[in-house]
Amino acid sequence: MNCAAPPYQKQKPVIRIFAVYEHDLNRNRTQLMLEELTRRLDRSFNYSVSWWSLKSFWHPKMRRVAADAIAKADLTLLAL
């Protein structure tokens, strides 16, 4: 089975988002904002969201992983 898109169907560009939140409430509000962004852009893009709790940066290993993710991100959100 071939999963490639047909030649007449263009793949949507991916927007990579790095989102840092302090509390679950902040994350929920950010999720609503991303839904609105998707609606306004008329679903012209696919989104890849990397969610990070602020507390996760206390761990050196997680900071290294986060540094790689943020370097590849197109958009960085701070929900504090």
C-alpha positions as CSV (number, residue, x, y, z in Angstrom):
1,M,0.0,0.0,0.0
2,N,1.4,3.4,-1.0
3,C,0.7,6.2,1.5
4,A,2.1,9.0,-0.6
5,A,-0.2,11.8,-1.6
6,P,-1.5,11.8,-5.2
7,P,0.5,14.1,-7.4
8,Y,-2.5,16.5,-7.7
9,Q,-2.8,16.8,-3.9
10,K,-0.2,19.1,-2.4
11,Q,0.9,18.4,1.2
12,K,0.3,21.3,3.6
13,P,3.3,22.9,5.1
14,V,4.0,22.1,8.8
15,I,4.3,24.8,11.4
16,R,6.4,23.6,14.3
17,I,5.3,25.2,17.6
18,F,7.3,25.1,20.9
19,A,4.9,25.9,23.7
20,V,6.0,26.5,27.3
21,Y,3.3,26.6,30.0
22,E,3.4,27.3,33.8
23,H,0.0,25.7,34.8
24,D,-2.6,23.5,33.2
25,L,-4.9,26.5,32.9
26,N,-2.2,28.3,30.8
27,R,-1.9,25.3,28.6
28,N,-5.7,25.1,28.1
29,R,-5.9,28.7,27.1
30,T,-3.0,28.3,24.7
31,Q,-4.7,25.3,23.1
32,L,-7.8,27.5,22.5
33,M,-5.5,30.1,20.9
34,L,-4.0,27.5,18.6
35,E,-7.5,26.3,17.6
36,E,-8.4,29.9,16.7
37,L,-5.2,30.2,14.7
38,T,-6.0,27.1,12.7
39,R,-9.5,28.4,12.0
40,R,-8.2,31.8,10.8
41,L,-5.6,30.2,8.6
42,D,-8.4,28.1,7.0
43,R,-6.5,24.9,7.8
44,S,-3.9,25.7,5.3
45,F,-1.2,24.3,7.4
46,N,-0.5,21.2,9.6
47,Y,0.8,21.9,13.1
48,S,3.3,20.1,15.2
49,V,3.1,21.3,18.8
50,S,5.7,20.4,21.4
51,W,4.3,21.1,24.9
52,W,6.7,21.8,27.7
53,S,5.9,22.5,31.4
54,L,8.1,25.2,32.9
55,K,9.1,22.7,35.6
56,S,10.5,20.3,33.1
57,F,13.4,22.7,32.5
58,W,14.7,22.0,36.0
59,H,16.2,18.8,34.6
60,P,19.4,19.1,32.6
61,K,18.5,16.3,30.3
62,M,15.1,17.8,29.5
63,R,16.8,21.2,28.8
64,R,19.0,19.6,26.2
65,V,16.0,18.0,24.5
66,A,14.1,21.3,24.7
67,A,17.0,23.2,23.2
68,D,16.9,20.9,20.1
69,A,13.1,21.3,19.8
70,I,13.1,25.1,20.1
71,A,15.9,25.3,17.5
72,K,13.6,23.6,15.0
73,A,10.5,25.6,16.0
74,D,8.8,28.1,13.7
75,L,6.9,29.7,16.6
76,T,7.6,29.8,20.3
77,L,4.7,30.4,22.8
78,L,5.2,31.3,26.5
79,A,2.0,30.8,28.5
80,L,2.9,32.0,31.9
